[in-house]
Amino acid sequence: MKTFKIIANWSSGALWAMLVICIGMAGCEFDPPSNINITDDTNISGYLRQNPDEFSSLSHILEISNTEGFLGTYGTYTFFAPDNEAVEGYLQENGLSMDGLTEEDAKDIVRYHLLTDTISTAGFTDGKLPIATEYGKYLITGAEYEDGETFIRVNRQANITESNVKLGNGILHEIDNVLSPPTKTMAQWLEENQQYSIFSQALKETGWYDILNQEEEGQWYTVLAESDETLAEAGYESYQALEDRYSNTGDPTNPSDSLNLFVSYHILPDIKYIADLVTATAHETEAPQEVVTIKLNGTEVLVNDDVFFGVHEPGSPIIREASDFSVTNGVVHSVEDHFGIKLRAPVPVYWDVADQAELRQMTTVFRVPGAPKYTFKLGELSKMSWEGNYVDNEVVYNPPALNEQYFVNGDFIDFGVASNRLTKLHITTPVLVKGRYKLWVCYRARGSYGTQAKVTLNDEDIPGSRLLDTREYFPAGLDDVDEAEARGWKKYTALTNSRNWVGRLIGTLDVQTTGEQTISFERVAGGTDGFWMDMLHFIPDDMEQQWPKFNIDGEMVYPED
């Protein structure tokens, strides 16, 4: 039973407001998802106190950290709660006692187990959770088989023993071990794991060890490491054999030395877990102007699985069980096969514009059917900016509707590039390999509400390009795909013949430098509603343009043979 205490100096107005809220809540019915356990407790702190046989030690840690009150208020949290046995084992293993815990030590424990969003196990993926902990580090989850049972394992450190306990301020998952944040830098982690002794030595000889041993605010790295076994299979059984093969200047510290380039090609200048890698077909490396490509083949993630001049070059699989290892300055993955820098041809990029990092962290909104729209203010999206008379209510994310729509992944962004609203929109693209691409803008036609806009690449005109006009529908009766392509049209969705969902060819881009690019849209005429953008397709100009098409779930569809 819940006990409510009313503070004596509350105003009568506040009490009336509280009464109205309580009556309103009493009149609401909540039908929870089947995987959610319901409890009468109103908050995380209360639940821990009321279950001392399991959580008295954790409750004490909350008291020491002065976070008990914080977790006793309403909010939206996910808390991984180690039981008493887990806490006692953690203290003993680390030579600590409950009485000897400082407030800061206790806060660090709480922060590393707490996320400021409600994430049930249904929202877990085999990899990192969508948002970081309050400690500032990501947790990873995955299913593991142990003693005849399947568990969800967190950070390879703890099993979830009871999941999805729904509380008044979030969700609690009980775990059987205390989670510990990473304490070693990438360089230290690789050095201490002897299966990477050759790769670690290469880091030292090229100067990359010192760089990967630094911890700087906002500076992250991802390493695609090759184990001694992988290198031996490629013919390099020692560091000296690797240097003899690659170092062409005799000075591996020289950034232009081929060994230095080999090492830098295995380092990405950002933190990218497997879940991040598979969201793009190409990723920049620390080797200048060089990218690695990523392909998802079923559940297998392949590095540099490409076709060059009609010849398939098999990629190097990422070893999942030896990857997604968090370090203080990034994440380490292990690859199965040796790979080096290779001649890189342009690869197609089929980009869902709504796939933005900030949106991915909004787990209650991003691609959740029936979720409310979200309006972005200028500056809230790191890869988009805009200009105009009114800038804070004109970019709106639309999650999948409950009624059937044909947007890829169900969602789109409504850009208010329209009369007396936004005048210009700038979008940072995924990585594009240097080369020539045809640019297709995929949108939902808006008729008289649509907008006509000029499209530019990196603030430069696109030679021979046409204006984007979202007032235009797909032409009626245009059934011949070759004729459609010649006229700059395609249907990019697979499940509808509606003329509303349009792929429009803007022109051919000449990408001079491998990396992210900026596509800008400047209003020319028309429009009271702007445009509803779904995808951007960057397809090498010598490749098939009409296929693949896309299902609502994002699956690529190719013509039947």
SEDRENZA-632698 format. One record per atom (N, C-alpha, C): residue in three letters; x, y, z. Coordinates in steps of 0.1 Angstrom, whole numbers, plus 5000, padded with zeros to 4 digits. Atoms other than C-alpha are relative to their C-alpha. Example, Ala and Ser with C-alpha at 12.3 -4.5 7.8 and 13.67 -1.06 7.14 Angstrom:
# SEDRENZA-632698
ALA500949885000ALA512349555078ALA500950125000SER499149895000SER513749895071SER499250115008
# end
This chain:
# SEDRENZA-632698
MET500849885000MET500050005000MET500950125000LYS499249875001LYS501350354991LYS499550095011THR500349904990THR501450625018THR500450134994PHE499749875005PHE501250985007PHE500050105011LYS499949904990LYS502451265029LYS499850144993ILE500349865006ILE501151625022ILE500750105009ILE499249914992ILE503551895033ILE499150125004ALA500949914993ALA501852145056ALA499950134993ASN500049865006ASN502852465038ASN499750004985TRP500549995014TRP501552365004TRP498850094999SER501249915002SER499052614990SER498849914997SER501250085004SER495452504986SER499949984985GLY500050025014GLY495852554949GLY500849884996ALA499250125003ALA498652304948ALA499349875004LEU500750124996LEU496552054967LEU498949974991TRP501150025010TRP493652104943TRP500649944987ALA499450055012ALA496052044914ALA500449865002MET499650144997MET497351734931MET498849914999LEU501250085000LEU493851604936LEU499549984986VAL500450025014VAL492951664899VAL500849904993ILE499150105007ILE496051474888ILE499749865005CYS500350134995CYS495251184911CYS498749944995ILE501350055006ILE491651164899ILE500249964986GLY499850035014GLY492851184863GLY500749874998MET499250125001MET495350904869MET499149885004ALA500850114996ALA492750694886ALA499049964989GLY500950025010GLY490550724856GLY500649944987CYS499350055012CYS493250594832CYS500249855001GLU499750145000GLU493750234823GLU501349984992PHE498750025007PHE497250104814PHE500149854998ASP499950145004ASP497549784795ASP501549984996PRO498550015002PRO501349704798PRO500349894989PRO499550115009PRO503349504772PRO500149875008SER499950134994SER503449134779SER501349975007ASN498750034994ASN507149144788ASN500350095011ILE499749914989ILE506749404815ILE499349945013ASN500550044987ASN506349304852ASN499550125008ILE500649894993ILE504049534872ILE500249995015THR499950004986THR504649634908THR499350125005ASP500749884994ASP502749864932ASP501050105005ASP499149904995ASP505950034942ASP500150124990THR500149885009THR506150394928THR501450044995ASN498749965005ASN509950424923ASN501049905003ILE498950094998ILE513250254922ILE500549995014SER499650004986SER514350354957SER499149925009GLY501050074992GLY511150234972GLY500049854998TYR500050155003TYR511349894954TYR501249945007LEU498850064994LEU514949834967LEU499849995015ARG500250014985ARG513949925003ARG499049895004GLN501150094996GLN510849705002GLN500449854996ASN499550135003ASN512949404990ASN501449985006PRO498750004994PRO515849395015PRO500749874999ASP499350135002ASP516549025011ASP500849994987GLU499250005012GLU517749104976GLU500850134998PHE499449875004PHE518649474976PHE500450095012SER499749914989SER519549595011SER501450074998SER498749945002SER523249645001SER500050114989LEU500149895010LEU522349834969LEU499350125005SER500849894994SER519850044989SER501050085008HIS499049934991HIS522750125013HIS500950094991ILE499149925010ILE524950234983ILE499350124996LEU500849895004LEU522150464972LEU500050115011GLU499949904989GLU522150625007GLU501350075000ILE498649944999ILE525950675007ILE500250104989SER499849925012SER525850824972SER499150125000ASN501049895000ASN522951064981ASN499250004987THR500850015012THR521050934951THR498749945003GLU501250074997GLU518250764969GLU498850094998GLY501049915002GLY516151074968GLY499850034985PHE500049985015PHE517051124931PHE499249894993LEU500750125006LEU515850774922LEU498649985007GLY501350014994GLY512750824944GLY499050104994THR500949915007THR511351094921THR499549944987TYR500550055013TYR509351044890TYR501050044989GLY499149985011GLY511351014858GLY499949884990THR499950115010THR512250774830THR501349945000TYR498750054998TYR515050554840TYR500049854997THR499750155000THR516550204834THR501149985010PHE499150034989PHE518350064864PHE500449855000PHE499650134999PHE520449754864PHE500549985015ALA499950004986ALA520249644900ALA500749875005PRO499450124995PRO522849394914PRO499549965014ASP500650054988ASP521549174942ASP501150015011ASN499149994988ASN523049154977ASN501349914998GLU498850085002GLU525348864968GLU501050064990ALA499249935010ALA526649054938ALA500850115006VAL499349894993VAL527449364959VAL501049955009GLU499050054990GLU529149164986GLU501249954993GLY498950055008GLY531248984960GLY500950114994TYR499249895006TYR532249304944TYR500950075010LEU499249944990LEU533349464976LEU501249925005GLN498950094995GLN535349164987GLN501149994989GLU499150025011GLU536949124952GLU500950134999ASN499349875001ASN538049494953ASN500650055013GLY499549964987GLY539149504989GLY499350125006LEU500749884995LEU536449744999LEU499049955010SER501150024991SER533849765026SER498950104998MET501149915002MET530449925027MET500350135008ASP499749884991ASP531550155056ASP501250084994GLY498949935006GLY534650245036GLY499850074987LEU500449945013LEU532850355004LEU499850155002THR500249865000THR533150724997THR498750034992GLU501249955007GLU530250924984GLU500249994985GLU499750005014GLU531950954950GLU500149864995ASP499950145004ASP532750584948ASP498649944998ALA501450055001ALA529150504955ALA499250064988LYS500749935011LYS527950764930LYS500449934986ASP499550065012ASP530150604903ASP499349864998ILE500750135001ILE528550264910ILE498650024995VAL501449985004VAL525050404907VAL500050054985ARG500049945014ARG525850614875ARG500249894990TYR499750105010TYR527250314857TYR498949904998HIS501250095001HIS524050114863HIS498750074996LEU501249925002LEU521650394854LEU500050064986LEU500349935013LEU520250514820LEU498850095002THR501149914998THR517950804817THR499049984988ASP501050045009ASP515450624795ASP499549875004THR500550134997THR513150334799THR500249904989ILE499750105010ILE514450034780ILE499849865006SER500250144996SER512949694784SER500849914992THR499150105008THR514649374771THR499549994986ALA500550005014ALA512449404740ALA500850104992GLY499249895007GLY514549714731GLY501549975000PHE498650035001PHE517849534736PHE500449944986THR499550065012THR519949444706THR501249925004ASP498850074998ASP522949214703ASP501150104998GLY499049905001GLY525349494710GLY499750115010LYS500149894990LYS525349834727LYS498550055001LEU501349934998LEU522249994743LEU500050134993PRO500049885009PRO521050304724PRO500550135007ILE499549884993ILE522050554751ILE501149965010ALA498950024991ALA525050584774ALA499450005014THR500449994986THR524850534812THR500350155005GLU499749874994GLU525050834835GLU501550025003TYR498650004998TYR528650744839TYR500750054987GLY499449965013GLY529150834802GLY500549894991LYS499550125008LYS529950484789LYS498749924996TYR501150095005TYR527750244769TYR500149865006LEU500150144996LEU526649904780LEU499649924988ILE500350095011ILE526449614757ILE499249885006THR500850124996THR523949314759THR500149904989GLY500050115009GLY523748974743GLY499549885007ALA500550134995ALA522148634747ALA501249905002GLU499050104998GLU524448374762GLU499449875007TYR500550134995TYR523948004770TYR500949955011GLU499250034989GLU525147894804GLU499249895009ASP500650114991ASP524447564824ASP498649974995GLY501350045005GLY521547474801GLY498950115000GLU501049895000GLU519847814804GLU500650114991THR499749895008THR519848114781THR499850135009PHE500049874993PHE520648454798PHE500250124991ILE499649885006ILE520748804787ILE501250055008ARG498749964993ARG524348914796ARG500350144997VAL499849855001VAL525249274803VAL501550025001ASN498549964999ASN528849394795ASN500949885002ARG499250134998ARG530049024796ARG500349995015GLN499750004985GLN529949084834GLN498949945008ALA501150034991ALA526549004847ALA498849944991ASN501250055006ASN523448804838ASN498850075006ILE501249954995ILE519948944841ILE499249885006THR500750114994THR518148724866THR498550035001GLU501449965001GLU514848914866GLU499950134992SER500049895009SER513949154839SER498650085000ASN501249925003ASN511449434831ASN499150025012VAL500849974988VAL510249524866VAL499650154998LYS500549875003LYS508049824858LYS499750085013LEU500149924989LEU508250094884LEU499450144996GLY500649875003GLY506750444887GLY501050094993ASN499149915007ASN509950604874ASN500949934991GLY499250075010GLY511250344850GLY499949855001ILE499950155001ILE512349984845ILE501249965008LEU498950064993LEU514549774867LEU500349864995HIS499650135003HIS516549474857HIS501049955011GLU499150064989GLU518049254885GLU501249924993ILE498850065006ILE521649134877ILE500849935012ASP499350084990ASP523948884895ASP501550045002ASN498749944998ASN527149094893ASN500050154999VAL499949855001VAL528149454898VAL500850034987LEU499449965012LEU529049614865LEU501250105003SER498849924998SER532549774863SER500350074987PRO499649935012PRO533450054839PRO501449974995PRO498750035005PRO536450014816PRO501050095008THR498949934993THR539750124833THR501250024991LYS498850005008LYS542250074805LYS499750074986THR500149945013THR542850274774THR500149904989MET499950095011MET542750114740MET501449944998ALA498650045001ALA546550094738ALA500349905011GLN499750094989GLN546749934773GLN499349874998TRP500850125001TRP543949684766TRP500649914989LEU499450085010LEU545549564734LEU501449945004GLU498750054995GLU548949534750GLU499949895010GLU500250104990GLU547649334779GLU499449874995ASN500650125006ASN545749094756ASN501049944990GLN498850055008GLN548648884743GLN499749944987GLN500350045014GLN546748754713GLN500150114990TYR499749895010TYR547349094698TYR501450065002SER498649964997SER551049114706SER500750074988ILE499449955013ILE552149174669ILE499350144997PHE500749875004PHE549449444663PHE500350115010SER499749904989SER550249614697SER501450054997GLN498749955003GLN553949624687GLN500050094988ALA500149915011ALA552949774654ALA499550145004LEU500549874995LEU551050044673LEU501250085006LYS498849934994LYS554250124693LYS501050054990GLU499049965010GLU556550134663GLU499650114991THR500549895009THR554350364643THR499650135008GLY500449884992GLY553550604672GLY498550005003TRP501550004997TRP549850514673TRP499749955014TYR500250044986TYR550250354708TYR499850125009ASP500149884991ASP550850694724ASP498750074997ILE501249935003ILE547850834706ILE498849935006LEU501150094995LEU545550544716LEU500149985015ASN499850014985ASN546850574752ASN499550135007GLN500449874995GLN545450924756GLN498550005003GLU501549984998GLU542051014771GLU499750155000GLU500349865001GLU540751344760GLU498450014998GLU501449985001GLU537251484763GLU499550004986GLY500650005013GLY535151394732GLY500849934989GLN499150075010GLN538051204715GLN499849855002TRP500350154999TRP537050844707TRP500749934988TYR499550085010TYR538550574686TYR499349864999THR500450145001THR537450234672THR501249934992VAL499050075007VAL540049974663VAL499549864995LEU500250135006LEU539649674640LEU501349925001ALA498850064997ALA542349464655ALA500249864993GLU499650135005GLU544149164639GLU500849935010SER499350084990SER545148894663SER501349944994ASP498850075005ASP548448704661ASP499749894991GLU500550125008GLU546548404647GLU499650054986THR500449955012THR545048614620THR501250054991LEU498849955007LEU548348774610LEU500949884996ALA499250125003ALA550148434611ALA499449934988GLU500650075011GLU547548284587GLU500350084987ALA499649925012ALA548448574563ALA501450004997GLY498550015003GLY552148494566GLY500850095009TYR499249914991TYR553248734594TYR500049945014GLU499950074987GLU554348534624GLU500850085010SER499349914991SER556248824639SER499850144996TYR500149865004TYR556249204640TYR501050034989GLN499049975010GLN559449204620GLN499649964986ALA500550045013ALA557749004592ALA499050104995LEU501049905005LEU554949264591LEU500750134996GLU499349885004GLU557449554590GLU500749984987ASP499250035013ASP559549384563ASP499050014988ARG500950005011ARG556449354542ARG499450144997TYR500849885002TYR554849694547TYR500950135000SER499349884998SER557449954558SER500950034987ASN499349975013ASN558650114525ASN500950125002THR499149894998THR560450414540THR501149975010GLY499150034990GLY562350244568GLY499750085013ASP500449924988ASP560650484593ASP498549985002PRO501550024998PRO557250344605PRO499350125006THR500749894994THR556550664623THR499650114990ASN500449915011ASN556350854590ASN498649974996PRO501450025003PRO552650904583PRO499849954986SER500250055014SER553250824546SER500649864998ASP499450145001ASP555050494554ASP498949904999SER501150105002SER553050194543SER499649925012LEU500450074988LEU553150024577LEU499250095009ASN500849904992ASN551950344594ASN498650014994LEU501350005007LEU549150354568LEU499249885003PHE500650134997PHE548349984574PHE499350015014VAL500649994987VAL547850054611VAL498950115001SER501049894999SER545950384607SER498749964992TYR501250055008TYR543650204582TYR499149915009HIS500850084991HIS542549984611HIS499450085012ILE500549914989ILE541650284633ILE499050104995LEU501149905004LEU538350484630LEU500050115010PRO500049884990PRO538150834645PRO498750035006ASP501349984993ASP534950774665ASP499849875007ILE500450124993ILE533350524688ILE498949934993LYS501050075008LYS531550274668LYS499949855003TYR500350144997TYR530149954682TYR499549934987ILE500550075012ILE528949684658ILE498750064995ALA501349945003ALA525449834660ALA500150134992ASP499749875007ASP526950164647ASP500649974986LEU499350035013LEU529150004620LEU499049964989VAL501050065010VAL526149834603VAL499050114995THR501049905005THR524250164599THR500550084988ALA499549935012ALA526550284571ALA500849914992THR499250095009THR528250124541THR501550035000ALA498549965000ALA531550314545ALA500350095012HIS499649934988HIS533450454575HIS501450064997GLU498749945001GLU536350694575GLU501049945009THR499050054991THR539650574589THR501050115002GLU498949904998GLU542750754602GLU501050004989ALA499249995012ALA544450674569ALA499450104991PRO500649895008PRO543950984548PRO499349954987GLN500850035012GLN541250954522GLN499649864998GLU500350145001GLU540650594530GLU498949965009VAL501150054992VAL537550414542VAL500049855000VAL500350155000VAL536550064552VAL498550004997THR501450025003THR533249934538THR499549895009ILE500650104991ILE530849734559ILE498849954993LYS501250075006LYS528349484547LYS499449905010LEU500750104991LEU525749284567LEU499549894991ASN500450125007ASN525348934553ASN499449905010GLY500750074990GLY522648774574GLY500450065014THR499549954988THR524148804609THR501550035000GLU498549985001GLU527748824597GLU500350154995VAL499649865004VAL529349174595VAL501449994994LEU498850025008LEU532049194568LEU500650134997VAL499249885003VAL534749454564VAL500649984986ASN499450005014ASN535749534528ASN499649884992ASP500550115009ASP533549274511ASP499450084988ASP500349915011ASP533449444477ASP500149934987VAL499850045013VAL533249394440VAL500850104992PHE499249915008PHE536049554419PHE500149954986PHE499850035014PHE535949554382PHE499449864997GLY500750125002GLY533449264383GLY500549885007VAL499550114992VAL535449054407VAL499750025014HIS500449994986HIS534148974442HIS501349985008GLU498950014990GLU536749034469GLU499449975014PRO500750034987PRO535548854501PRO500550095011GLY499649914989GLY535549064532GLY500549925012SER499550054987SER536949004567SER498950005010PRO501150004990PRO534248894592PRO500550065013ILE499749954986ILE534149084625ILE499649895009ILE500250114990ILE534348824653ILE499150055011ARG500849944990ARG531348914674ARG500449975014GLU499750034986GLU532348724705GLU501350065005ALA498749934996ALA535748904704ALA500050154997SER500249865004SER534349244696SER499150075010ASP500849914991ASP532449534712ASP500650005014PHE499349994987PHE535049554740PHE500250155003SER499949864996SER534749894757SER501350035007VAL498849954993VAL537850084767VAL499750155004THR500349874995THR538150424783THR499950114989ASN500049905011ASN538650604749ASN499549944987GLY500650055013GLY536650384725GLY499649865002VAL500550145001VAL535850024715VAL500949934991VAL499250095008VAL537849734701VAL499249894994HIS500650115006HIS536749484676HIS501249914995SER499150095005SER538549174663SER499549954986VAL500450055013VAL538549064626VAL500649874998GLU499650145002GLU538948714613GLU501149994990ASP499050015011ASP541048784582ASP500850134999HIS499149885003HIS543949014574HIS499550084989PHE500449915011PHE543149314553PHE500950135000GLY499249875001GLY545049624541GLY499250104991ILE500549905009ILE544349934521ILE499949954986LYS500250055013LYS542949854487LYS499450114991LEU500649905009LEU541850054456LEU498550005003ARG501449994995ARG538450184466ARG499250074989ALA500949955010ALA535750234440ALA498750065008PRO501249954994PRO532550434448PRO499049895003VAL501050104996VAL529850234466VAL498750075002PRO501349934999PRO526150304466PRO499650025015VAL500549974987VAL524650464497VAL498550035000TYR501449985000TYR520950434503TYR499750045015TRP500049944986TRP520350664533TRP498650045004ASP501249964994ASP517250694554ASP500350135008VAL499649874994VAL517451064563VAL499750015015ALA500450004985ALA515751004597ALA500949935008ASP499150084992ASP518550784608ASP501150105005GLN499149904994GLN520251054629GLN500449955014ALA499550054987ALA522350984660ALA499150045012GLU500949954989GLU520151204682GLU498749935001LEU501250075000LEU517051034671LEU500149865005ARG499850144996ARG518450684677ARG500049995015GLN500050014985GLN518850774714GLN498750035006MET501449974995MET515150874717MET499249874998THR500650135002THR514050514722THR498549995001THR501550004999THR510450604730THR499350064988VAL500649935012VAL510050784697VAL500549944987PHE499350055013PHE512550654671PHE499449874995ARG500650125007ARG510650414648ARG499149925009VAL501050064992VAL508050344674VAL498650034994PRO501349975006PRO504650304657PRO499050075010GLY501049924992GLY502150564670GLY500650095010ALA499349904991ALA504750764690ALA499750144995PRO500349865005PRO504251134690PRO501150064992LYS499049935008LYS506051364666LYS501050075009TYR499149934993TYR509151534677TYR500650124992THR499649885007THR510051894667THR501450045005PHE498649974997PHE513751984666PHE500250165000LYS499549865000LYS515152324675LYS501350014993LEU498849985006LEU518052464656LEU501249975010GLY498950034991GLY521252314670GLY499949865007GLU500250134993GLU519751984683GLU500449884992LEU499550105009LEU520851784653LEU501450034995SER498649975003SER524551754648SER500350004985LYS499750015015LYS524351664611LYS499050074991MET501049915007MET521651914601MET500050145005SER500249864995SER521352284602SER499050074990TRP500949935009TRP518952534586TRP499950155003GLU500149854999GLU518252904580GLU498650044997GLY501349955004GLY515153114577GLY499450105010ASN500649904991ASN512653344594ASN499649945013TYR500450074987TYR511453094620TYR500749864999VAL499150125001VAL513952814628VAL499749905011ASP500150104989ASP512752634660ASP498849914999ASN501250095001ASN509552464649ASN499849954986GLU500250035014GLU510152374613GLU500749874995VAL499550145003VAL511952034614VAL499449905009VAL500950094992VAL509651764626VAL500349854996TYR499850145002TYR510451394630TYR498649935001ASN501250075000ASN507451174622ASN500249855001PRO499850144999PRO507550824636PRO499049924992PRO500950085008PRO505750534619PRO498550025005ALA501449984997ALA501950594617ALA499449865003LEU500750134997LEU499550324630LEU499349964987ASN500650045013ASN497750334596ASN501149984990GLU498950045009GLU499750194568GLU500550124991GLN499349915009GLN502250424551GLN501149934993TYR499050075008TYR504950354527TYR501450065001PHE498649954997PHE507950544541PHE500949895004VAL499050104997VAL511050334544VAL500250015015ASN499950004985ASN511250224581ASN498850075006GLY501349944994GLY507850394585GLY500150155003ASP499849864995ASP509350734594ASP500550094989PHE499449895009PHE510351064577PHE500250125008ILE499849874994ILE511351414585ILE499350114991ASP500749895006ASP509151714576ASP500850125001PHE499249885000PHE511352004566PHE499250124995GLY500849895004GLY509552334566GLY500750104991VAL499449915009VAL511452484537VAL498850054991ALA501349955007ALA508452694525ALA500050155002SER500249855000SER507153044521SER500050055014ASN499949924988ASN508053274550ASN500449915012ARG499650094989ARG509552974570ARG501549984998LEU498650025003LEU512852804563LEU500450034986THR499649965013THR514852934534THR501149904995LYS498950095004LYS517752684534LYS500249895010LEU499750124992LEU518552334547LEU501349944996HIS498750075002HIS521952174551HIS500149875007ILE500050134995ILE522351804555ILE501449944998THR498750075001THR525651624563THR499749854996THR500350135005THR525751294544THR500849905007PRO499050114996PRO527250954554PRO501350024991VAL498850005008VAL530750894541VAL499849954986LEU500150045014LEU530950884503LEU501549994995VAL498750025006VAL533950744485VAL500250094988LYS499849915011LYS535550974460LYS499549944987GLY500550055013GLY533850944426GLY498750074996ARG501249945006ARG530751024406ARG498749925004TYR501250064996TYR527250954419TYR498850074994LYS501249945002LYS523751014408LYS499250025013LEU500749974988LEU521751184435LEU498549994998TRP501450015000TRP518151074440TRP499450055013VAL500749964988VAL515851254465VAL498749925000CYS501250084999CYS513051024477CYS499150075010TYR500949914993TYR510051214490TYR498549954998ARG501550025001ARG506251204495ARG499550134993ALA500449895007ALA504751434469ALA498950085008ARG500949924992ARG502751724484ARG499150094992GLY500949915008GLY500951884455GLY500350145002SER499849854999SER500352254459SER500750045013TYR499349974988TYR501752234494TYR501549995000GLY498650035001GLY505152124482GLY500950124997THR499149895001THR508252334476THR501049974988GLN499050015010GLN510652394447GLN501350055006ALA498749964994ALA514352404458ALA501249974991LYS498750025007LYS517852434444LYS500849915009VAL499250094992VAL520152154455VAL501550024996THR498649985002THR523952204459THR500849905008LEU499150094993LEU526951994469LEU501150085006ASN498949934994ASN529352144494ASN500050154996ASP500249865004ASP527952494485ASP500450034986GLU499749985014GLU528852444448GLU498849944992ASP501050055009ASP526352404420ASP500349874994ILE499850135006ILE525752064406ILE499750014985PRO500249975014PRO526352094368PRO498949924994GLY501150075008GLY523252014347GLY498949955009SER501050054991SER521151954378SER498650064998ARG501449955000ARG517352004380ARG499650045014LEU500549964987LEU515452174408LEU499249885006LEU500950094993LEU513751954434LEU498750075001ASP501349944999ASP510052014432ASP499049895006THR500850104993THR508051824458THR498550014998ARG501449995004ARG504851944443ARG499749894989GLU500150095011GLU505451684415GLU499749865005TYR500350144998TYR503851334416TYR500849924989PHE499550085010PHE505251044397PHE499150004988PRO500949985012PRO503951084361PRO499149884998ALA501050115002ALA500750884354ALA500449934987GLY499850085012GLY501150604329GLY501549984996LEU498650025003LEU504950604330LEU500549875006ASP499750134995ASP505450234334ASP501349944995ASP498750055005ASP508650174314ASP501150065008VAL499049954990VAL511550194339VAL501150074993ASP499049935008ASP514050284312ASP499650144996GLU500549875003GLU511950574301GLU500050095012ALA500149934987ALA511350674337ALA501450055004GLU498649964996GLU515050674344GLU500550114991ALA499549905009ALA515850874313ALA499350145003ARG500649884996ARG513351134325ARG500250045014GLY499649964987GLY514751134360GLY499049965011TRP501050054991TRP512050934378TRP500349865004LYS500050144996LYS511950614398LYS499049985012LYS500850034988LYS509650444423LYS501049925009TYR499050064991TYR511850354453TYR499449915010THR500650094991THR509350174474THR499549884993ALA500450135006ALA508449814468ALA498649965001LEU501350054997LEU504949784481LEU498950084996THR501149925005THR502950044464THR500350054986ASN499949945013ASN502250174429ASN499550155001SER500449874998SER501150504444SER500950104993ARG499149895006ARG502350814425ARG500550105011ASN499649914990ASN502850984459ASN501449995004TRP498650024995TRP506150824468TRP500950004988VAL499349975012VAL508650954444VAL501550005002GLY498649985001GLY512350914436GLY500350094989ARG499749905010ARG513651214417ARG501550024998LEU498649985003LEU517051244400LEU500350155000ILE499649865000ILE518651574408ILE501150034990GLY498849985009GLY521951534389GLY501149915004THR498950084997THR525351374390THR501050085008LEU499149934991LEU527651464419LEU501449954996ASP498650035002ASP531451474414ASP500650025014VAL499449994987VAL532751394449VAL501549994999GLN498549995002GLN536351504450GLN500849945011THR499350044988THR537251394485THR499249895007THR500750104992THR536351074504THR499650065013GLY500449954987GLY534351164535GLY498550045000GLU501349954999GLU531151324546GLU499950124991GLN500249885009GLN529651584522GLN498850085006THR501249924996THR527051864526THR499150024988ILE501049975011ILE523951864505ILE499150115006SER500849894996SER521952184507SER498850024991PHE501249975007PHE518452274497PHE499550145003GLU500449864999GLU517552634490GLU498750034993ARG501349985006ARG513952734485ARG500050104988VAL500149925012VAL513152884451VAL498650064998ALA501449955002ALA509352904449ALA499149895006GLY501050094996GLY506152754461GLY500049965014GLY500050074987GLY505152574492GLY499550085012THR500549954987THR503252634524THR500449895010ASP499750114991ASP504352294539ASP501449944999GLY498750055001GLY507852234528GLY500049864993PHE500050135006PHE508751874520PHE500349895010TRP499950114992TRP508551534535TRP501049914994MET498950075006MET511851364529MET500249865007ASP499950134995ASP512350994533ASP501449954998MET498750055002MET515650894517MET500850084990LEU499149955011LEU518651014497LEU500849884995HIS499250105006HIS520250774473HIS501250064992PHE498849965007PHE523850824462PHE500549874993ILE499750125008ILE524450564434ILE501150034990PRO499049985011PRO527650544413PRO499450014987ASP500749975012ASP526750674379ASP500149884990ASP499950125009ASP527850344362ASP499349885005MET500850124994MET525550124384MET498550014997GLU501450005001GLU521950024382GLU499450105010GLN500649894992GLN519750314394GLN498649975005GLN501450024996GLN516250174396GLN499849905011TRP500050104990TRP517049884419TRP501250015009PRO501150064994PRO517049794447PRO498950105004LYS501149924994LYS513649914460LYS499949965014PHE500050024985PHE512749914497PHE498649975005ASN501250034993ASN510149754518ASN499850105012ILE500349914989ILE508549944547ILE501049985012ASP499050034989ASP510949764571ASP501450034997GLY498749975004GLY513949884552GLY500749894992GLU499450115007GLU514649554535GLU500150044985MET499849985014MET516149584500MET499349894992VAL500750095009VAL514149424472VAL500650014986TYR499550005014TYR515649324438TYR499149934991PRO500950065010PRO513949214406PRO500349855000GLU499850145001GLU513348844403GLU500749964987ASP499250045011ASP515748664380ASP499049934990
# end
